C-alpha cells in the first residue's frame, strides 16, 4: 500500500476519507502517533525538535528497510 498524505479535503462518511483515501482508522492511529511524539518532544524540552524528528525519521526508515530485507 502506498501512503497518501492529507490534502485538506477531509470527509468522515464511510470507512475511508474521500480526500486522501486513507481509512479513518489509519488516520486516527496516525494522529495518536503524532500526538505521542509531540508530547515526548515537549517533555524533553528540546530546543531543536527538527533535529530530533530528522533523527527518528532516519532511524525508522533504516529499521523499516532492515525488516523488509529480512522478510525477503
N, CA, C, O and CB atoms as a CASP TS submission, in Angstrom:
PFRMAT TS
TARGET T0000
AUTHOR 0000-0000-0000
METHOD Language model
MODEL 1
PARENT N/A
ATOM      1  N   UNK     1       0.842  -1.168   0.000  1.00  0.00           N
ATOM      2  CA  UNK     1       0.000   0.000   0.000  1.00  0.00           C
ATOM      3  C   UNK     1       0.894   1.240   0.000  1.00  0.00           C
ATOM      4  O   UNK     1       1.898   1.294   0.710  1.00  0.00           O
ATOM      5  CB  UNK     1      -0.962  -0.007   1.217  1.00  0.00           C
ATOM      6  N   UNK     2       0.529   2.204  -0.780  1.00  0.00           N
ATOM      7  CA  UNK     2       1.284   3.455  -0.841  1.00  0.00           C
ATOM      8  C   UNK     2       0.611   4.474   0.069  1.00  0.00           C
ATOM      9  O   UNK     2      -0.613   4.613   0.055  1.00  0.00           O
ATOM     10  CB  UNK     2       1.377   3.991  -2.308  1.00  0.00           C
ATOM     11  N   UNK     3       1.418   5.193   0.866  1.00  0.00           N
ATOM     12  CA  UNK     3       0.900   6.228   1.748  1.00  0.00           C
ATOM     13  C   UNK     3       0.380   7.398   0.929  1.00  0.00           C
ATOM     14  O   UNK     3       0.982   7.800  -0.067  1.00  0.00           O
ATOM     15  CB  UNK     3       1.984   6.698   2.731  1.00  0.00           C
ATOM     16  N   UNK     4      -0.737   7.929   1.363  1.00  0.00           N
ATOM     17  CA  UNK     4      -1.336   9.089   0.715  1.00  0.00           C
ATOM     18  C   UNK     4      -1.535  10.172   1.776  1.00  0.00           C
ATOM     19  O   UNK     4      -2.344   9.994   2.687  1.00  0.00           O
ATOM     20  CB  UNK     4      -2.695   8.716   0.015  1.00  0.00           C
ATOM     21  N   UNK     5      -0.819  11.279   1.677  1.00  0.00           N
ATOM     22  CA  UNK     5      -0.932  12.319   2.697  1.00  0.00           C
ATOM     23  C   UNK     5      -2.257  13.077   2.626  1.00  0.00           C
ATOM     24  O   UNK     5      -2.958  13.045   1.615  1.00  0.00           O
ATOM     25  CB  UNK     5       0.214  13.293   2.561  1.00  0.00           C
ATOM     26  N   UNK     6      -2.574  13.748   3.710  1.00  0.00           N
ATOM     27  CA  UNK     6      -3.773  14.579   3.774  1.00  0.00           C
ATOM     28  C   UNK     6      -3.664  15.702   2.738  1.00  0.00           C
ATOM     29  O   UNK     6      -2.603  16.296   2.545  1.00  0.00           O
ATOM     30  CB  UNK     6      -3.968  15.163   5.207  1.00  0.00           C
ATOM     31  N   UNK     7      -4.792  15.973   2.082  1.00  0.00           N
ATOM     32  CA  UNK     7      -4.832  17.074   1.115  1.00  0.00           C
ATOM     33  C   UNK     7      -5.847  18.146   1.543  1.00  0.00           C
ATOM     34  O   UNK     7      -6.295  18.955   0.732  1.00  0.00           O
ATOM     35  CB  UNK     7      -5.186  16.538  -0.292  1.00  0.00           C
ATOM     36  N   UNK     8      -6.193  18.129   2.830  1.00  0.00           N
ATOM     37  CA  UNK     8      -7.129  19.103   3.415  1.00  0.00           C
ATOM     38  C   UNK     8      -8.500  19.094   2.745  1.00  0.00           C
ATOM     39  O   UNK     8      -9.138  20.138   2.603  1.00  0.00           O
ATOM     40  CB  UNK     8      -6.541  20.493   3.327  1.00  0.00           C
ATOM     41  N   UNK     9      -8.947  17.905   2.334  1.00  0.00           N
ATOM     42  CA  UNK     9     -10.300  17.738   1.811  1.00  0.00           C
ATOM     43  C   UNK     9     -10.944  16.553   2.545  1.00  0.00           C
ATOM     44  O   UNK     9     -11.461  15.621   1.929  1.00  0.00           O
ATOM     45  CB  UNK     9     -10.288  17.509   0.246  1.00  0.00           C
ATOM     46  N   UNK    10     -10.894  16.623   3.868  1.00  0.00           N
ATOM     47  CA  UNK    10     -11.296  15.514   4.722  1.00  0.00           C
ATOM     48  C   UNK    10     -12.801  15.240   4.681  1.00  0.00           C
ATOM     49  O   UNK    10     -13.618  16.157   4.599  1.00  0.00           O
ATOM     50  CB  UNK    10     -10.873  15.791   6.138  1.00  0.00           C
ATOM     51  N   UNK    11     -13.132  13.972   4.741  1.00  0.00           N
ATOM     52  CA  UNK    11     -14.521  13.541   4.858  1.00  0.00           C
ATOM     53  C   UNK    11     -14.597  12.510   5.982  1.00  0.00           C
ATOM     54  O   UNK    11     -13.600  11.864   6.306  1.00  0.00           O
ATOM     55  CB  UNK    11     -15.058  12.950   3.502  1.00  0.00           C
ATOM     56  N   UNK    12     -15.766  12.360   6.567  1.00  0.00           N
ATOM     57  CA  UNK    12     -15.928  11.410   7.667  1.00  0.00           C
ATOM     58  C   UNK    12     -16.912  10.294   7.340  1.00  0.00           C
ATOM     59  O   UNK    12     -17.088   9.378   8.144  1.00  0.00           O
ATOM     60  CB  UNK    12     -16.382  12.134   8.907  1.00  0.00           C
ATOM     61  N   UNK    13     -17.543  10.352   6.204  1.00  0.00           N
ATOM     62  CA  UNK    13     -18.501   9.323   5.814  1.00  0.00           C
ATOM     63  C   UNK    13     -17.780   8.059   5.370  1.00  0.00           C
ATOM     64  O   UNK    13     -16.664   8.118   4.855  1.00  0.00           O
ATOM     65  CB  UNK    13     -19.414   9.833   4.695  1.00  0.00           C
ATOM     66  N   UNK    14     -18.423   6.923   5.572  1.00  0.00           N
ATOM     67  CA  UNK    14     -17.860   5.650   5.121  1.00  0.00           C
ATOM     68  C   UNK    14     -16.648   5.236   5.928  1.00  0.00           C
ATOM     69  O   UNK    14     -16.434   5.717   7.041  1.00  0.00           O
ATOM     70  CB  UNK    14     -17.488   5.735   3.665  1.00  0.00           C
ATOM     71  N   UNK    15     -15.852   4.333   5.356  1.00  0.00           N
ATOM     72  CA  UNK    15     -14.686   3.798   6.053  1.00  0.00           C
ATOM     73  C   UNK    15     -13.398   4.520   5.692  1.00  0.00           C
ATOM     74  O   UNK    15     -12.394   4.394   6.394  1.00  0.00           O
ATOM     75  CB  UNK    15     -14.540   2.336   5.753  1.00  0.00           C
ATOM     76  N   UNK    16     -13.423   5.280   4.593  1.00  0.00           N
ATOM     77  CA  UNK    16     -12.225   5.962   4.116  1.00  0.00           C
ATOM     78  C   UNK    16     -12.508   7.435   3.820  1.00  0.00           C
ATOM     79  O   UNK    16     -13.610   7.802   3.412  1.00  0.00           O
ATOM     80  CB  UNK    16     -11.682   5.267   2.865  1.00  0.00           C
ATOM     81  N   UNK    17     -11.493   8.261   4.033  1.00  0.00           N
ATOM     82  CA  UNK    17     -11.585   9.674   3.690  1.00  0.00           C
ATOM     83  C   UNK    17     -11.610   9.793   2.164  1.00  0.00           C
ATOM     84  O   UNK    17     -10.796   9.187   1.467  1.00  0.00           O
ATOM     85  CB  UNK    17     -10.391  10.489   4.308  1.00  0.00           C
ATOM     86  N   UNK    18     -12.543  10.571   1.670  1.00  0.00           N
ATOM     87  CA  UNK    18     -12.615  10.757   0.217  1.00  0.00           C
ATOM     88  C   UNK    18     -11.529  11.700  -0.292  1.00  0.00           C
ATOM     89  O   UNK    18     -11.251  11.732  -1.491  1.00  0.00           O
ATOM     90  CB  UNK    18     -13.987  11.293  -0.175  1.00  0.00           C
ATOM     91  N   UNK    19     -10.916  12.465   0.603  1.00  0.00           N
ATOM     92  CA  UNK    19      -9.845  13.377   0.201  1.00  0.00           C
ATOM     93  C   UNK    19      -8.545  12.649  -0.065  1.00  0.00           C
ATOM     94  O   UNK    19      -7.994  12.740  -1.161  1.00  0.00           O
ATOM     95  CB  UNK    19      -9.628  14.427   1.262  1.00  0.00           C
ATOM     96  N   UNK    20      -8.042  11.916   0.943  1.00  0.00           N
ATOM     97  CA  UNK    20      -6.734  11.264   0.812  1.00  0.00           C
ATOM     98  C   UNK    20      -6.844   9.767   0.521  1.00  0.00           C
ATOM     99  O   UNK    20      -5.879   9.151   0.068  1.00  0.00           O
ATOM    100  CB  UNK    20      -5.929  11.472   2.077  1.00  0.00           C
ATOM    101  N   UNK    21      -8.007   9.186   0.777  1.00  0.00           N
ATOM    102  CA  UNK    21      -8.196   7.769   0.508  1.00  0.00           C
ATOM    103  C   UNK    21      -7.787   6.843   1.651  1.00  0.00           C
ATOM    104  O   UNK    21      -7.971   5.629   1.561  1.00  0.00           O
ATOM    105  CB  UNK    21      -7.435   7.405  -0.703  1.00  0.00           C
ATOM    106  N   UNK    22      -7.230   7.415   2.735  1.00  0.00           N
ATOM    107  CA  UNK    22      -6.822   6.576   3.865  1.00  0.00           C
ATOM    108  C   UNK    22      -8.042   6.209   4.705  1.00  0.00           C
ATOM    109  O   UNK    22      -9.037   6.932   4.739  1.00  0.00           O
ATOM    110  CB  UNK    22      -5.762   7.302   4.737  1.00  0.00           C
ATOM    111  N   UNK    23      -7.937   5.064   5.380  1.00  0.00           N
ATOM    112  CA  UNK    23      -9.039   4.656   6.251  1.00  0.00           C
ATOM    113  C   UNK    23      -9.096   5.594   7.450  1.00  0.00           C
ATOM    114  O   UNK    23      -8.090   6.179   7.852  1.00  0.00           O
ATOM    115  CB  UNK    23      -8.873   3.177   6.714  1.00  0.00           C
ATOM    116  N   UNK    24     -10.280   5.723   8.003  1.00  0.00           N
ATOM    117  CA  UNK    24     -10.429   6.568   9.184  1.00  0.00           C
ATOM    118  C   UNK    24      -9.665   5.975  10.362  1.00  0.00           C
ATOM    119  O   UNK    24      -9.207   6.715  11.233  1.00  0.00           O
ATOM    120  CB  UNK    24     -11.914   6.740   9.541  1.00  0.00           C
ATOM    121  N   UNK    25      -9.522   4.665  10.403  1.00  0.00           N
ATOM    122  CA  UNK    25      -8.735   4.010  11.449  1.00  0.00           C
ATOM    123  C   UNK    25      -7.263   4.412  11.314  1.00  0.00           C
ATOM    124  O   UNK    25      -6.626   4.764  12.306  1.00  0.00           O
ATOM    125  CB  UNK    25      -8.890   2.461  11.371  1.00  0.00           C
ATOM    126  N   UNK    26      -6.721   4.362  10.093  1.00  0.00           N
ATOM    127  CA  UNK    26      -5.326   4.750   9.859  1.00  0.00           C
ATOM    128  C   UNK    26      -5.107   6.206  10.252  1.00  0.00           C
ATOM    129  O   UNK    26      -4.104   6.532  10.887  1.00  0.00           O
ATOM    130  CB  UNK    26      -4.938   4.531   8.380  1.00  0.00           C
ATOM    131  N   UNK    27      -6.021   7.068   9.885  1.00  0.00           N
ATOM    132  CA  UNK    27      -5.900   8.489  10.210  1.00  0.00           C
ATOM    133  C   UNK    27      -5.891   8.681  11.725  1.00  0.00           C
ATOM    134  O   UNK    27      -5.075   9.441  12.247  1.00  0.00           O
ATOM    135  CB  UNK    27      -7.053   9.297   9.570  1.00  0.00           C
ATOM    136  N   UNK    28      -6.782   8.004  12.429  1.00  0.00           N
ATOM    137  CA  UNK    28      -6.850   8.122  13.892  1.00  0.00           C
ATOM    138  C   UNK    28      -5.567   7.616  14.538  1.00  0.00           C
ATOM    139  O   UNK    28      -5.060   8.237  15.471  1.00  0.00           O
ATOM    140  CB  UNK    28      -8.059   7.344  14.441  1.00  0.00           C
ATOM    141  N   UNK    29      -5.035   6.492  14.052  1.00  0.00           N
ATOM    142  CA  UNK    29      -3.794   5.940  14.608  1.00  0.00           C
ATOM    143  C   UNK    29      -2.613   6.864  14.333  1.00  0.00           C
ATOM    144  O   UNK    29      -1.734   7.016  15.182  1.00  0.00           O
ATOM    145  CB  UNK    29      -3.517   4.545  14.024  1.00  0.00           C
ATOM    146  N   UNK    30      -2.585   7.476  13.165  1.00  0.00           N
ATOM    147  CA  UNK    30      -1.515   8.416  12.824  1.00  0.00           C
ATOM    148  C   UNK    30      -1.569   9.634  13.739  1.00  0.00           C
ATOM    149  O   UNK    30      -0.538  10.119  14.206  1.00  0.00           O
ATOM    150  CB  UNK    30      -1.622   8.850  11.348  1.00  0.00           C
ATOM    151  N   UNK    31      -2.775  10.120  13.987  1.00  0.00           N
ATOM    152  CA  UNK    31      -2.927  11.265  14.887  1.00  0.00           C
ATOM    153  C   UNK    31      -2.434  10.926  16.286  1.00  0.00           C
ATOM    154  O   UNK    31      -1.791  11.754  16.930  1.00  0.00           O
ATOM    155  CB  UNK    31      -4.393  11.716  14.940  1.00  0.00           C
ATOM    156  N   UNK    32      -2.727   9.710  16.767  1.00  0.00           N
ATOM    157  CA  UNK    32      -2.243   9.293  18.089  1.00  0.00           C
ATOM    158  C   UNK    32      -0.725   9.229  18.116  1.00  0.00           C
ATOM    159  O   UNK    32      -0.101   9.650  19.090  1.00  0.00           O
ATOM    160  CB  UNK    32      -2.833   7.929  18.475  1.00  0.00           C
ATOM    161  N   UNK    33      -0.125   8.704  17.049  1.00  0.00           N
ATOM    162  CA  UNK    33       1.331   8.601  16.957  1.00  0.00           C
ATOM    163  C   UNK    33       1.979   9.988  16.987  1.00  0.00           C
ATOM    164  O   UNK    33       2.942  10.214  17.720  1.00  0.00           O
ATOM    165  CB  UNK    33       1.735   7.852  15.673  1.00  0.00           C
ATOM    166  N   UNK    34       1.449  10.903  16.196  1.00  0.00           N
ATOM    167  CA  UNK    34       1.994  12.264  16.154  1.00  0.00           C
ATOM    168  C   UNK    34       1.838  12.934  17.515  1.00  0.00           C
ATOM    169  O   UNK    34       2.762  13.592  17.993  1.00  0.00           O
ATOM    170  CB  UNK    34       1.291  13.102  15.058  1.00  0.00           C
ATOM    171  N   UNK    35       0.683  12.772  18.136  1.00  0.00           N
ATOM    172  CA  UNK    35       0.464  13.364  19.455  1.00  0.00           C
ATOM    173  C   UNK    35       1.479  12.837  20.464  1.00  0.00           C
ATOM    174  O   UNK    35       1.997  13.594  21.285  1.00  0.00           O
ATOM    175  CB  UNK    35      -0.964  13.076  19.942  1.00  0.00           C
ATOM    176  N   UNK    36       1.759  11.546  20.399  1.00  0.00           N
ATOM    177  CA  UNK    36       2.726  10.935  21.305  1.00  0.00           C
ATOM    178  C   UNK    36       4.124  11.510  21.102  1.00  0.00           C
ATOM    179  O   UNK    36       4.828  11.795  22.071  1.00  0.00           O
ATOM    180  CB  UNK    36       2.750   9.425  21.107  1.00  0.00           C
ATOM    181  N   UNK    37       4.523  11.679  19.855  1.00  0.00           N
ATOM    182  CA  UNK    37       5.855  12.236  19.568  1.00  0.00           C
ATOM    183  C   UNK    37       5.924  13.690  20.026  1.00  0.00           C
ATOM    184  O   UNK    37       6.928  14.108  20.603  1.00  0.00           O
ATOM    185  CB  UNK    37       6.182  12.133  18.051  1.00  0.00           C
ATOM    186  N   UNK    38       4.878  14.456  19.777  1.00  0.00           N
ATOM    187  CA  UNK    38       4.855  15.854  20.212  1.00  0.00           C
ATOM    188  C   UNK    38       4.973  15.932  21.729  1.00  0.00           C
ATOM    189  O   UNK    38       5.731  16.749  22.252  1.00  0.00           O
ATOM    190  CB  UNK    38       3.562  16.555  19.736  1.00  0.00           C
ATOM    191  N   UNK    39       4.232  15.090  22.434  1.00  0.00           N
ATOM    192  CA  UNK    39       4.304  15.085  23.901  1.00  0.00           C
ATOM    193  C   UNK    39       5.707  14.725  24.377  1.00  0.00           C
ATOM    194  O   UNK    39       6.200  15.313  25.339  1.00  0.00           O
ATOM    195  CB  UNK    39       3.281  14.097  24.489  1.00  0.00           C
ATOM    196  N   UNK    40       6.357  13.766  23.716  1.00  0.00           N
ATOM    197  CA  UNK    40       7.714  13.382  24.083  1.00  0.00           C
ATOM    198  C   UNK    40       8.678  14.553  23.892  1.00  0.00           C
ATOM    199  O   UNK    40       9.497  14.838  24.766  1.00  0.00           O
ATOM    200  CB  UNK    40       8.172  12.173  23.252  1.00  0.00           C
ATOM    201  N   UNK    41       8.576  15.228  22.750  1.00  0.00           N
ATOM    202  CA  UNK    41       9.443  16.374  22.463  1.00  0.00           C
ATOM    203  C   UNK    41       9.239  17.459  23.526  1.00  0.00           C
ATOM    204  O   UNK    41      10.199  18.070  23.995  1.00  0.00           O
ATOM    205  CB  UNK    41       9.154  16.941  21.042  1.00  0.00           C
ATOM    206  N   UNK    42       7.984  17.686  23.895  1.00  0.00           N
ATOM    207  CA  UNK    42       7.691  18.697  24.910  1.00  0.00           C
ATOM    208  C   UNK    42       8.239  18.288  26.277  1.00  0.00           C
ATOM    209  O   UNK    42       8.766  19.128  27.007  1.00  0.00           O
ATOM    210  CB  UNK    42       6.182  18.935  25.001  1.00  0.00           C
ATOM    211  N   UNK    43       8.120  17.016  26.626  1.00  0.00           N
ATOM    212  CA  UNK    43       8.635  16.529  27.911  1.00  0.00           C
ATOM    213  C   UNK    43      10.154  16.695  27.981  1.00  0.00           C
ATOM    214  O   UNK    43      10.702  17.032  29.031  1.00  0.00           O
ATOM    215  CB  UNK    43       8.250  15.046  28.122  1.00  0.00           C
ATOM    216  N   UNK    44      10.819  16.457  26.868  1.00  0.00           N
ATOM    217  CA  UNK    44      12.273  16.581  26.830  1.00  0.00           C
ATOM    218  C   UNK    44      12.716  18.039  26.758  1.00  0.00           C
ATOM    219  O   UNK    44      13.874  18.360  27.023  1.00  0.00           O
ATOM    220  CB  UNK    44      12.833  15.811  25.644  1.00  0.00           C
ATOM    221  N   UNK    45      11.797  18.903  26.403  1.00  0.00           N
ATOM    222  CA  UNK    45      12.070  20.328  26.268  1.00  0.00           C
ATOM    223  C   UNK    45      13.207  20.588  25.274  1.00  0.00           C
ATOM    224  O   UNK    45      14.087  21.416  25.510  1.00  0.00           O
ATOM    225  CB  UNK    45      12.416  20.928  27.631  1.00  0.00           C
ATOM    226  N   UNK    46      13.162  19.858  24.157  1.00  0.00           N
ATOM    227  CA  UNK    46      14.183  20.043  23.121  1.00  0.00           C
ATOM    228  C   UNK    46      14.120  21.459  22.548  1.00  0.00           C
ATOM    229  O   UNK    46      13.041  21.978  22.264  1.00  0.00           O
ATOM    230  CB  UNK    46      14.004  19.004  21.993  1.00  0.00           C
ATOM    231  N   UNK    47      15.270  22.063  22.388  1.00  0.00           N
ATOM    232  CA  UNK    47      15.352  23.367  21.733  1.00  0.00           C
ATOM    233  C   UNK    47      15.401  23.209  20.215  1.00  0.00           C
ATOM    234  O   UNK    47      15.178  24.165  19.472  1.00  0.00           O
ATOM    235  CB  UNK    47      16.584  24.139  22.226  1.00  0.00           C
ATOM    236  N   UNK    48      15.697  21.987  19.767  1.00  0.00           N
ATOM    237  CA  UNK    48      15.843  21.722  18.336  1.00  0.00           C
ATOM    238  C   UNK    48      14.996  20.509  17.924  1.00  0.00           C
ATOM    239  O   UNK    48      15.541  19.486  17.509  1.00  0.00           O
ATOM    240  CB  UNK    48      17.332  21.486  17.980  1.00  0.00           C
ATOM    241  N   UNK    49      13.678  20.621  18.036  1.00  0.00           N
ATOM    242  CA  UNK    49      12.829  19.461  17.722  1.00  0.00           C
ATOM    243  C   UNK    49      12.997  18.962  16.290  1.00  0.00           C
ATOM    244  O   UNK    49      12.799  17.777  16.022  1.00  0.00           O
ATOM    245  CB  UNK    49      11.377  19.811  17.958  1.00  0.00           C
ATOM    246  N   UNK    50      13.362  19.861  15.361  1.00  0.00           N
ATOM    247  CA  UNK    50      13.537  19.431  13.974  1.00  0.00           C
ATOM    248  C   UNK    50      14.687  18.426  13.849  1.00  0.00           C
ATOM    249  O   UNK    50      14.629  17.523  13.014  1.00  0.00           O
ATOM    250  CB  UNK    50      13.796  20.647  13.069  1.00  0.00           C
ATOM    251  N   UNK    51      15.722  18.574  14.663  1.00  0.00           N
ATOM    252  CA  UNK    51      16.830  17.617  14.634  1.00  0.00           C
ATOM    253  C   UNK    51      16.397  16.263  15.187  1.00  0.00           C
ATOM    254  O   UNK    51      16.779  15.217  14.661  1.00  0.00           O
ATOM    255  CB  UNK    51      18.026  18.156  15.434  1.00  0.00           C
ATOM    256  N   UNK    52      15.598  16.291  16.251  1.00  0.00           N
ATOM    257  CA  UNK    52      15.069  15.044  16.816  1.00  0.00           C
ATOM    258  C   UNK    52      14.191  14.324  15.796  1.00  0.00           C
ATOM    259  O   UNK    52      14.340  13.120  15.585  1.00  0.00           O
ATOM    260  CB  UNK    52      14.266  15.328  18.104  1.00  0.00           C
ATOM    261  N   UNK    53      13.284  15.054  15.168  1.00  0.00           N
ATOM    262  CA  UNK    53      12.379  14.466  14.170  1.00  0.00           C
ATOM    263  C   UNK    53      13.174  13.889  13.001  1.00  0.00           C
ATOM    264  O   UNK    53      12.866  12.796  12.527  1.00  0.00           O
ATOM    265  CB  UNK    53      11.371  15.524  13.659  1.00  0.00           C
ATOM    266  N   UNK    54      14.188  14.608  12.534  1.00  0.00           N
ATOM    267  CA  UNK    54      15.028  14.105  11.439  1.00  0.00           C
ATOM    268  C   UNK    54      15.745  12.824  11.854  1.00  0.00           C
ATOM    269  O   UNK    54      15.858  11.889  11.061  1.00  0.00           O
ATOM    270  CB  UNK    54      16.055  15.173  11.009  1.00  0.00           C
ATOM    271  N   UNK    55      16.229  12.779  13.093  1.00  0.00           N
ATOM    272  CA  UNK    55      16.954  11.597  13.570  1.00  0.00           C
ATOM    273  C   UNK    55      16.040  10.385  13.691  1.00  0.00           C
ATOM    274  O   UNK    55      16.418   9.284  13.291  1.00  0.00           O
ATOM    275  CB  UNK    55      17.607  11.885  14.916  1.00  0.00           C
ATOM    276  N   UNK    56      14.842  10.575  14.239  1.00  0.00           N
ATOM    277  CA  UNK    56      13.963   9.407  14.372  1.00  0.00           C
ATOM    278  C   UNK    56      13.405   8.986  13.014  1.00  0.00           C
ATOM    279  O   UNK    56      13.133   7.806  12.790  1.00  0.00           O
ATOM    280  CB  UNK    56      12.810   9.710  15.346  1.00  0.00           C
ATOM    281  N   UNK    57      13.234   9.946  12.114  1.00  0.00           N
ATOM    282  CA  UNK    57      12.795   9.614  10.762  1.00  0.00           C
ATOM    283  C   UNK    57      13.824   8.708  10.082  1.00  0.00           C
ATOM    284  O   UNK    57      13.475   7.701   9.467  1.00  0.00           O
ATOM    285  CB  UNK    57      12.571  10.901   9.931  1.00  0.00           C
ATOM    286  N   UNK    58      15.086   9.084  10.205  1.00  0.00           N
ATOM    287  CA  UNK    58      16.169   8.283   9.617  1.00  0.00           C
ATOM    288  C   UNK    58      16.202   6.889  10.248  1.00  0.00           C
ATOM    289  O   UNK    58      16.368   5.889   9.549  1.00  0.00           O
ATOM    290  CB  UNK    58      17.538   8.991   9.806  1.00  0.00           C
ATOM    291  N   UNK    59      16.047   6.831  11.556  1.00  0.00           N
ATOM    292  CA  UNK    59      16.056   5.554  12.266  1.00  0.00           C
ATOM    293  C   UNK    59      14.881   4.666  11.849  1.00  0.00           C
ATOM    294  O   UNK    59      15.051   3.466  11.634  1.00  0.00           O
ATOM    295  CB  UNK    59      16.020   5.792  13.775  1.00  0.00           C
ATOM    296  N   UNK    60      13.704   5.251  11.737  1.00  0.00           N
ATOM    297  CA  UNK    60      12.520   4.496  11.333  1.00  0.00           C
ATOM    298  C   UNK    60      12.694   3.942   9.925  1.00  0.00           C
ATOM    299  O   UNK    60      12.378   2.779   9.675  1.00  0.00           O
ATOM    300  CB  UNK    60      11.264   5.379  11.404  1.00  0.00           C
ATOM    301  N   UNK    61      13.190   4.755   9.011  1.00  0.00           N
ATOM    302  CA  UNK    61      13.400   4.297   7.637  1.00  0.00           C
ATOM    303  C   UNK    61      14.417   3.155   7.590  1.00  0.00           C
ATOM    304  O   UNK    61      14.230   2.183   6.858  1.00  0.00           O
ATOM    305  CB  UNK    61      13.871   5.462   6.750  1.00  0.00           C
ATOM    306  N   UNK    62      15.491   3.275   8.369  1.00  0.00           N
ATOM    307  CA  UNK    62      16.517   2.229   8.409  1.00  0.00           C
ATOM    308  C   UNK    62      15.935   0.923   8.950  1.00  0.00           C
ATOM    309  O   UNK    62      16.148  -0.141   8.370  1.00  0.00           O
ATOM    310  CB  UNK    62      17.715   2.678   9.276  1.00  0.00           C
ATOM    311  N   UNK    63      15.203   1.005  10.056  1.00  0.00           N
ATOM    312  CA  UNK    63      14.630  -0.199  10.656  1.00  0.00           C
ATOM    313  C   UNK    63      13.550  -0.825   9.762  1.00  0.00           C
ATOM    314  O   UNK    63      13.410  -2.047   9.710  1.00  0.00           O
ATOM    315  CB  UNK    63      14.043   0.132  12.028  1.00  0.00           C
ATOM    316  N   UNK    64      12.802   0.013   9.071  1.00  0.00           N
ATOM    317  CA  UNK    64      11.788  -0.491   8.136  1.00  0.00           C
ATOM    318  C   UNK    64      12.445  -1.249   6.995  1.00  0.00           C
ATOM    319  O   UNK    64      11.975  -2.317   6.601  1.00  0.00           O
ATOM    320  CB  UNK    64      10.936   0.664   7.580  1.00  0.00           C
ATOM    321  N   UNK    65      13.542  -0.695   6.458  1.00  0.00           N
ATOM    322  CA  UNK    65      14.271  -1.360   5.380  1.00  0.00           C
ATOM    323  C   UNK    65      14.856  -2.686   5.862  1.00  0.00           C
ATOM    324  O   UNK    65      14.775  -3.697   5.164  1.00  0.00           O
ATOM    325  CB  UNK    65      15.390  -0.449   4.843  1.00  0.00           C
ATOM    326  N   UNK    66      15.445  -2.678   7.058  1.00  0.00           N
ATOM    327  CA  UNK    66      16.019  -3.907   7.611  1.00  0.00           C
ATOM    328  C   UNK    66      14.947  -4.984   7.780  1.00  0.00           C
ATOM    329  O   UNK    66      15.182  -6.148   7.456  1.00  0.00           O
ATOM    330  CB  UNK    66      16.697  -3.621   8.963  1.00  0.00           C
ATOM    331  N   UNK    67      13.787  -4.607   8.277  1.00  0.00           N
ATOM    332  CA  UNK    67      12.704  -5.567   8.472  1.00  0.00           C
ATOM    333  C   UNK    67      12.214  -6.108   7.121  1.00  0.00           C
ATOM    334  O   UNK    67      11.920  -7.295   6.987  1.00  0.00           O
ATOM    335  CB  UNK    67      11.537  -4.911   9.247  1.00  0.00           C
ATOM    336  N   UNK    68      12.134  -5.233   6.143  1.00  0.00           N
ATOM    337  CA  UNK    68      11.711  -5.653   4.793  1.00  0.00           C
ATOM    338  C   UNK    68      12.722  -6.615   4.185  1.00  0.00           C
ATOM    339  O   UNK    68      12.348  -7.611   3.566  1.00  0.00           O
ATOM    340  CB  UNK    68      11.532  -4.426   3.871  1.00  0.00           C
ATOM    341  N   UNK    69      14.021  -6.309   4.365  1.00  0.00           N
ATOM    342  CA  UNK    69      15.080  -7.173   3.836  1.00  0.00           C
ATOM    343  C   UNK    69      15.041  -8.566   4.476  1.00  0.00           C
ATOM    344  O   UNK    69      15.304  -9.568   3.810  1.00  0.00           O
ATOM    345  CB  UNK    69      16.455  -6.527   4.069  1.00  0.00           C
ATOM    346  N   UNK    70      14.715  -8.622   5.761  1.00  0.00           N
ATOM    347  CA  UNK    70      14.636  -9.904   6.457  1.00  0.00           C
ATOM    348  C   UNK    70      13.476 -10.759   5.948  1.00  0.00           C
ATOM    349  O   UNK    70      13.541 -11.988   5.982  1.00  0.00           O
ATOM    350  CB  UNK    70      14.491  -9.675   7.956  1.00  0.00           C
ATOM    351  N   UNK    71      12.433 -10.113   5.483  1.00  0.00           N
ATOM    352  CA  UNK    71      11.239 -10.826   5.007  1.00  0.00           C
ATOM    353  C   UNK    71      11.427 -11.372   3.601  1.00  0.00           C
ATOM    354  O   UNK    71      10.660 -12.223   3.150  1.00  0.00           O
ATOM    355  CB  UNK    71      10.026  -9.905   5.039  1.00  0.00           C
ATOM    356  N   UNK    72      12.457 -10.877   2.907  1.00  0.00           N
ATOM    357  CA  UNK    72      12.659 -11.324   1.513  1.00  0.00           C
ATOM    358  C   UNK    72      13.512 -12.555   1.450  1.00  0.00           C
ATOM    359  O   UNK    72      13.782 -13.065   0.363  1.00  0.00           O
ATOM    360  CB  UNK    72      13.296 -10.226   0.677  1.00  0.00           C
TER
END
